[in-house]
Amino acid sequence: MKVLVVSHLYPSLGRAGALFVHDQVVALRGLGVDIRVVSPTIHTPRPLRINDRLRARGATPAAAVIDGVAIEYPRVVVPPRRLLAWRQGDLFYRGLRPLLPALRAADLDLIHAHQAFPDGAAVRLLAEDLGVAYAITVHGADVNVNLGRPGRLRERTRRALDGAAAVMAVSSAVARRLEGFVSTERLHTVPNGVTGHGQVAPSALLPGRPLVLSVGNLYASKGHAVVLAALARLGAQGRDIAWVVVGDGPEEGRLKARARELGITGQVTFVGWRPHDEVLALMARADAFVLPSAPEGFGLVYAEAMAQGTPVIACRGEGPDDFVEDGVSGLLVPPHDAGAVARAIALLLDDRATAARLVQAGHAAVAALTWQRNAERQLEIYERLPAGRPAASGTRRP
């Protein structure tokens, strides 16, 4: 079977990207699937590369081989500051069109897009050009953001989903939110796998202090401000708890300012983006992992922390529900509830017997989340898809 994977999230040399997409590709190749990867890369003129993220993206090569996987990174010109965001699928498609002769010669069986928009919207047009079916994996943002806002962006996302022969949700929470947008026979739940099942040596960061860890982009939805409020409550009780935050994003300045306002700057360490092996070592070092993120599509970082023997705190009703059972393999709290987060942190730090019990059950719960099983499930879906392109609703062009 010959499959084209399209994902603007795909990692490149020097830029981590979405390792979970690459991990699935590697596992599928191990099952004999012939996969070609194309990662549309937004082009930013050199004078406008004003931060590390844009500079890293600008340094992306035209092509690379990672773990034996060949990836192409065609450039896509997109207006800044999300102007005309609803047209990004069309712009991605224009960036992919020069590849059409080579893709026709490749005699593809299927195209697999990761995210319905913009990748799926572009693939909808590309699949029609090539006369093949396409599938979409929804990781969360598509349904949590795009489909939740009336307007052209929602319509373009929905159109991409309508034409897909199969739609894969990475968790039960994402699948529930897709109901009403994707017919039951086309909707599948395919949980991500977990890398780093083998426990690593813990980091030596901040020895001798209770350490709480969060790993996630610094966006408001990730709940970092809730953790700050929880730490302030715990600090008022005389607790000296270190909080280490891995990740970067637009909320960093506001979070640091809020830590100063709360008088807990000495408890908080922002370390920015870190390589995956360092993140695993921090997880192994932490006494608790907390990320009150809502919405949350799957929650790979929670599963990785559990694999490293760290008890986790997540939000109830989100992606981690699939592998975190409250009070059994971890702790679940309501979204936006600093008091609940504070109580959960205190429980894990004070009751070591409970924490150890959660660690043991948590480690067992994520043992089944392997990329081998993920790929086997994905391949089953591929093999059941009809040959050729399904009839898509709506017109081809906007």
N, C-alpha and C positions, 0 to 999 in steps of 0.2 A: 504494500500500500504506500502511495506517495502523497505526502501531506505537506502543505505550505502553512507554516505558523507565522502569523503577523501580530507583532506586539511592540508598541512604542515603549513599553516598560522593560524590554529585554536588556540585560546587562551588557556592558562592553568592557574592553580592557581599560582599567582605571576608573570605571564607574559601575557601582554595584548593581543598580537597577533592581528589577524584580527577580531575585534568585529563584523564586518558586516557579516561574515560567520556565527558566532554564533547567531546573531540576526535573520537571515533567518531561521536557524534550529529551534529556539524557536517558531517562527511564524508558520512554517510548522507543527510542533508538535501540535500547537494549532488548526490546521485544521484537525487533526486526522491522519497525516502521521506518521508511525512508523519508526523513524530514529535512525540509529546507526552511531556513528562518530569515525573515525580513523584518527589520525593526525601523520603521519610519522615525527619523530623527529631526526634531524641529531645528531649523537653521536660524541662528541669531548672528547678525553682523558683528565682527570683532569689536568695534568700539562700544557696542551695547552689552558686551559680556561683563556685567558689573558685579557679579558675585561668583562664588566657587561653583555653584550648580551650573550656571550658564557657561563658565569656562570649561568645566568638565565635559559638558555636552558638546561644546565647540571642538574639543580635542578628540571626539569620537572618530575612529577611522572609517573609511568607506566600506571596509570589510574586515573580518577577523575570524579566527578559529579559536573557540573556547571549549576545552574538554572534548575535542574532536568534532564539535558542531560548527559548521560554517554559517556565518551570519553576515547579511548585507545590511548597511545602514544608509538607505537613500535619504537625502536631505529634503525637508518639507518647509516651505515658507509659510508661517502663520502670523497673523497680526498680533501685536503685543497686548498685554493686559486683558486677554480673553475677549478682545473685540471680535465681533462676528463669530463667537464661539460655536454657534450652531452650524457654521460652515466648515468646521475643522475636518469632518469626515470627507467632504469634497476635496479639500486641500490635501489631505493624506492620499486620497485616490490619485490626484494629479502627480504626487511624488512617486507613486507606485507604477504609473502607466509606462514609463520607459522600460520597465522590466517585463512588459507583456510578451515580447517575442521569445525571451528565454523561458518564461513561465509556460507559454504554449508548447514549446519544445520539450518541456519537462514532463508533459502528459500527466498532470496532477489528478488525483482522485478526490481531493477534498482540500478546503482551506479552513484553518482554525484560527479565529481571532480571539485575542484576550482583551476583554472589555468590549461592550457593545458600541461604545462611542469613545473616541473617534474611530478606533480600529475596525469595529464591526460595520460601521457605516461605510467605510472605505472598501472593505472586503465585499460588501453587498454588491457594489458596482464591479469590482474586480472579478467576482465569481460569475457575474452575468457575461462579462467579456470572455471568460474562459469556458463557460458552459459547464461549471462544476458546482456541487453543493458546498455550503459552508456551515460551520458550527461556531458557537460563541461561548466562551467561559466568562461568567459574570463574577467579578471578585468583590463587588459590594458598592462601589461608587456609582455604577450605572443605575442601580435601582434606588439607592439611598439618596442620591443627589439629582441625577438627571431626570429620572422618572417622577420625582417628587415635586417638580416645578413645572407648572403649565407653560407652554410656549413652544418655540421651534426646536429647542434642544431636546425637549421631551419627545416631540414628534419624530425627530431624526433617530433618537435612540430606539423608540418603539418600532420604527420602520425597519431598522437593522434586525431587531429581535424577531419581527414578523416573518422575515425572509429566511431565517436560519433553519436548517434541517434539524438541528439539535441545539439546545441551550443548557449549559452546565452551570449549576450554582455550586459555590465552594462550601456552602453550609446550609443547614436546614433553615436558618434565619433568612438567608438570601433567597432560598427557594420559596419560602412563604411570601416574601415581598414581591416575587415575580408572578405569583398567582394573579390571574386577571390580565396579565400582559403576555404570558406564554402558555399555550395549550398544554394540558397535562401530558399528552403522549410525547411532546417534544422536550419536556423539562426533566432534567436529571440532577441529582445531587452527587457531586464528586469531591469529597474532602481532599484538601491538600495533604501532602506528605510532610514529614519532619526530617530535617537534616540534623546531625549532631546528636543522634541517639546515644552514642557512647559518651560518657561523662568526661569532661576535660578538667585540667588542673585549674583551680580557682584563681582569679586575679588577686593580687596582693594590695589592691587599692584600699585605702582607709582602714588599716588593720585595727582591731580592737573596738570598733564601733558597730552597733547594729546598722545594717545597710539595707535600704529599700531601693529597688531598681525599677525604672520605667524605660522601655524602649519603644519609640514611635515618633513619627514626624510631629513637629511642634505646630499642630493645628488645634483649634478650639475643641473640635469634636473628640480629640483623644483624651480629654479630661485632665490635663496636667494642672490646670488651675484648681480643680477639685482636690488633687493631691496636696497642693500648697496649703489650701484651707485646712485639710486634715492634719498636716504636719504642724500647723500653727496651733491647733487644738491640743495635739500631743505635746508640743513644746511648752504649752501653758501648764501641763502636768509635770513639768520638770524632766521630760524625756529628751535625751540627746541622741537623735536618730539622724543618720546621714541618708540623704536622698540623691541618687545619681541618675541623671537623665541622659539617655543616648538618643540622638536625633537632632535634626535642625528643621527650621521652618519659620514662617512669618510671625509666630507667637513668641519667639524667643525674647525679644525686647520687653514685651508686656509681662511675661512671666518673671523675668529678672527684676523688673520694677515692682511687681507684686510681692516678690520675696523680700525686697527691701522694706516695703510698707508693713509687712507682717513681722519684720524683725527676725527673719530666719535665714538670712543670706548665708550664714556660716554652716547651715545644714544642707545646702543645696549645691550640687556640682553639675554643671552642664558640660558634657564632654563632646558634644557634636556628633557627627557621623563617625562610626568606628567600623573597621573590618569585621567580618562575621566571626572569625575565630576569637577576636577580642570580646565581642558581645557575648559569646558562649561562656568565656572565662568570667565575665562579670556576672552572668546568670548563676554560674556555679558558686561565686563568692557571696551573692546576695542572700539575706535572711528572708526576704519576701519580694515577690515581683507584683507590682500593681500598675494597672492601666485601666482606669474607668472610662473606656472608650465606648461611645454610643453616637451613631451606629457603628458596628464593627462587623465586617463581612465574614471573616474566618477567625483571625487571631493567631497567626503562625507564631508570633513571639511568645504567647502564653504557652503553647505546646512545647516550644524549644526550652523555655524555662523549666517546665515540668520534667522534660527529659534530662535536664541538668540537676534535678533533685531540689528544685526551689518551689515552695508553695506559692500559689498565684491568687490574685484578687482581680476579678473581671466583673463586667456588668451583666446583670440578668437579662435574658431575652435576646442576646446577641450571638454572634457566631461561636464563641467559646462554649456556649451551652451544649454543643455536640460532644465535647470531651471533658468539660468541667461540671461535675455534679456538686451542688452546694453542700458543704459540710462533709463531703466524702472524698473528692479528689481536688478540691479547691474551695474558694469562697466566692460567692456571687453577691453583688450589692446592687441596689437601685441606681440608675443613672443620676448624676448631678447631686449625689448625697454625700457631702464631706463627712458628716457624722458617721455614716455607715462605713466609709473608707477608714476613718480613724479607728473605729472599734475593730475592724477586721485586721488592721496592721497591729494594733495592740494585742489582739488574740494570738497572732502568729509569733510575736516576739515574746509574749509572757508565758504561753502554754506550749512548751516545746514538745510535749507528748502529742498534743493535737497536731502541731505542725509536722511532726515526724509521720504521723498517720496519714495526713493529707499528701505528703511527699511520696509515700509508698504507693498509695492508690493512684496518685497523679501520674507517676512514672509508668504504672501498668496501663493506665487509660490511654496514654499517647503511644504505647508500644505498637499498636495496630496502625498508626498513621505513618505509613511508609510510602515512599515514591514508587516502589514496586507495585503495591496495591493500587495506588492512584493510577498508574499507567495501565494496569490490567483492566481496571474499570473503564478508563478512557478508550482503550482499544476495543472493548466490547461495544461501546456506543458507536465508534467509527464503523465497525463491521456491520452494524445493523442499519446504517443509513442507506437510503436508496441511491442508486447511481444517477449521476446527472444533477442538474439544478432544479430544486423544487420551485413551484410557482410562487412568486413573491407578491404580497399585496402592495398596492400603490404603484405609482409610476416610477420609472427608472431614474429620471432626473427630477430635481426639485422644481 
